[in-house]
Amino acid sequence: MSGVDLAALRQEYMRESLDVGDVERDPVAQFRKWFDEAIGAQLPMVNAMTLATAAADCRPSARVVLLKGLDERGFAFYTDYDSRKGAELAANPRAALLFYWTELEREVRVEGRVEKTSSRESDDYFATRPVGSRLAALASRQSSVVPDRQTLERGYADMQRTHGETPPRPAAWGGYRVVPDRIEFWQGRPNRLHDRLLYTQGADGRWEIVRLAP
């Protein structure tokens, strides 16, 4: 750790505030507002989000994926259905997402059930990917053990020879959508008295907003 004193690493939060009277009543609309501000601030990888899942035995795991779709239904990302995350979502179809925009001192936490996107949605998104990414999806069985790098590169070359510029979407590759029932917005504030607003969805579909202690 190069002698760094971890306990002494600190940051004061001074930029913004967050109040119930200032936010949208719909959390997806509020997320869009913050997301647009992150884009306007030219932050890197604004759509990067931590995806947390848990296996049937409750063992958790987390990784960074990219938000690739957002509408009133929820937050969509794409991956290999046979990957570790896919197996965990098949066993326990609930997940949590975390967006953290350091420069804006903001965090958004999303929780909800998970469903697969339609085949049409998966096809449409797959077609927008660079050819190299599409070939890699065919060549790599995500999360499986491979003996070496050369095995991956040979598989990629084989797919390139077979499919050229028009690789098809693998049957085991597609999208997931996190359908939220809890969304929390966090804004850093001085003295660690942060602003935290939690939206929860009731049985009638309406969203309630409460303030949480930091």
Summary of the structure (lengths in Angstrom):
residues: 214
radius of gyration: 20.0
end to end distance: 29.4
largest distance: 59.6
contacts: 564
relative contact order: 0.19
helix: 32%
strand: 33%
